[in-house]
Amino acid sequence: MFGNDLSRILDLGDPDEMVRRLDELDRKMERAAASYEQLEQAAGTMRITEVDPTGVTAVVDIDGQLVELVTTPEITRMPPEQIGPAVLACVRRAQSRIAERYREAAEQTGADDEMTRHVIESYQQRYPAPEPDRNLRPDGGPSTLRLGQLEDE
């Protein structure tokens, strides 16, 4: 972004034009710095919440750390061996939304450039969208098989 501006400035022979262009570059850099500062402030307070119909609510921060986990009595209807996987799946879904939320914050603050896109890509790689769980119904609840029914049917 700034490399092309700098080469254009240095190619000019007119000192007044050079000063004008340097001032312009300085203003661009100040705007970019202000945008990044706003983005970092927004990201620092960002919380992503995922609610699962099984009775789990997971909240993660921008670093993907679990900052809150809430369960409701609904979770007691699940077999005990399914509770852990349901909680982990809920946390992973929340984490997979970090990149999108960061992108939204970047757009709102005007910090949408190559470096920001790189950060978004790194979030997408670190927290990819989870694979759909074949053992869950479309509404998110655990699936049940009829007696004698094969899983692939």
Order of alpha helices (4+ residues) and beta strands (2+ residues): alpha-alpha-beta-beta-beta-alpha-alpha-alpha
